Amino acid sequence: MAGIAQWWRDAAIYQVYLRSFADGDGDGIGDLRGVRDRLDYLADLGIDAIWLTPWYPSPMADAGYDIADYRDIDPVFGSLADADALIAEAHQRGIRIIIDVVPNHCSDQHPWFQAALAAAPRSPERSRFWFRPGRGPGGDLPPNNWVSHFGGPAWTRVTEPDGRPGQWYLHLFAPQQPDFNWDNTEVREELLSVLRFWLDRGVDGVRIDSAAILVKDPFLADVEQELPPQNVHAPAQQTPDTQPLHPYIDRDGIHEIYREWRRIADSYPGGRALIGEIWLPEPRRFALYLRPNEMHSAFNFEFLRCAWDAVALRRTIDDTLAAHAPVGAPASWVLSNHDVTRHVTRYGRADTTFDFAERHHGDPLDLELGTRRARAAALLTLALPGSVYVYQGEELGLWEVEDLPDAVRQDPMFHRTRGADPGRDGCRVPLPWSGTSAPFGFSPAGAAAQPWLPQPATWSDCTVEAQSEDPTSMLELYRAALRLRRDQPALRSEREPLRWIAAEPGVLAFRRGDEFACVINLSDAPVELPEHDSVLLSSDPLQGDLLAPDAAVWLRLRGR
Ligand code: GLC
C-alpha cells in the first residue's frame, strides 16, 4: 500500500442520487449536466468525494440498479463524454468520483440475459445466470422457496423459444434483475473488465452494490424459515459468527472475488477505493471484507439502524471501532441513503431505529424534534474517526416525503408488495435548490417536464438559496462542520482515536486529541458542558454553559 493515497480513510463523501440531484436538460430527471453545474456547490460544502448512483443504460426497473450496458451512460443522464467531463471537472476542484457497480445482477435487457432466453436449458448462455427447472407437476412451482427483497418469489418462469413454459431464473430483487452466477468464469472476467474500464477512465473508487450476496449455494436448497422479504437484506437478529445466514449471504468463495478486485484497484495510481455495500449484522463477520487484501471500506449500516439513544449509540460506535481495528480498516459512518427512511423522519418518531421490515410509515411524527436530533447527529457523525457519508438533501434537513400519491410511486418495493411496503421513493424526491415553488430550481426555467416525483410545497423554506447565509440553517451547520472537520487535524488524524469522557447518563462525550471534544445530550434535561476554552460549533444555541436536550457541541479544550 506504500505510496497509495488512502484518501477514503477519513473522507467526507457526498452521495449523489443522480435522478434527483439536478436536472440540466429539463426532462424532470436529474443528470450529469446537473451535477457538473453544481460542482461548485459541492466544493463549497466541503466534501472530498462524490458517490454517484448508477448512470448506465438501463430500463430503470429499479432506478438504474438494473444495468443493460456496464460500459456506457444512459441517455437520460448524458453521455460518456459528460462522464469524462464530470470526472475531470471534479478533479479540478479536488473532488474524487466514486461510481456504483452492480455485480450481483444485471438487467433482463442485458445482451447476456437476452442470449440466455434465446438459448436452450443447460447452455453456456444460461449458465451465466441461475436457470433451473421448476418443481411440482409440469414444473409449475419455483425451484425453491426463496423470496425476493422486493416481495414475491425470487424466481420467474420463462417461455422457451419454442413457446412452451420452461425454466425458472433466480432474481433476488425484481424479475427485471436476473442474478449472475458467480461460479461462472465469464461472469468473473466480465466484471473485472468492467472495473478496469472505469478505473482507466479515471474514477477514484467504486461502490459495490449488494456486495455480500454474490455467491450462492449451488444446491439452491430451500431455507427452513424464509425471512420476510425486505428483512433478508438486513437481518434484525444477531447471528453468531459461524452460523450461515442464508444460502446466498456471505458464502464461501465471496472473499476470493474481492481479493481479485483489490489486486486490480491497487495496481492503479493515486488510490482507487473499493467500498462495499454490506448488510451484515455481525461486526466481526462484516470486518472480514475489510482485511488488508480485500475492500478498502464498507458502509456501516449498524450505525444507521441504531436508535437515538446514548447507550445504544455508544455500544454501536464501540463495536464498530473494535471490529475495524484488527483488520486495520477505517470505520465509516452513514445516517441516510437512497434506500432508507430519511433520518429527520426516523428521529422524529417514538421508535428511532431503522428496519426494512418495519418503516413506521404513518406513525406519529414530530419533525421539529427529528430536525433537532438530526442537527446533533450531524455533529456526532462528523466528529467520529473514519469516513463519513452525506446523503444528498440531508444537508438541507429534508425529511421523508411520506404522502406521495400511489400513482407516482416508482419503487418496485412498493409495487411488488402491493403497497404493503411504502418503498423508497420518499427519500428520493428531487432536491430543492431555489425559488418559492416547484421545481425549486431542480429543473431549468421553462423545463418541459415536472420533476419525476413531486416536491412538497413546504420545501420552499428548505432550498439551498433559502438556507444559504442563514446561520441557523441545517445547510450552514453542515458547511461549518465540514469546514472545521477539514481544518481540525485531530478530526482527520487516525493518531487521535476516540476517547470517551465520563458524562452523565444519556450524554455522550468524547475527545479526539487533547484539544477537541464533542458532547451530545440525548437525555431530557440540559447538561453542563465540560471545561473548555471555546465553543467551535453547536447544533443549538447554548444557554450559558448548558447544552439543551437533543443538541450537540464541538469544543476546543484547554490546552494540556
Ligand atoms: C442495493 C441498492 C438498492 C438496489 C439494490 C438492488 O441495495 O442500494 O437501491 O435496489 O441494491 O440493486
Boltz pocket constraint, residues with backbone or C-beta under 6 A from the ligand:
constraints:
  - pocket:
      binder: B
      contacts: [[A, 62], [A, 65], [A, 66], [A, 102], [A, 173], [A, 209], [A, 210], [A, 277], [A, 338], [A, 339]]
      max_distance: 6.0
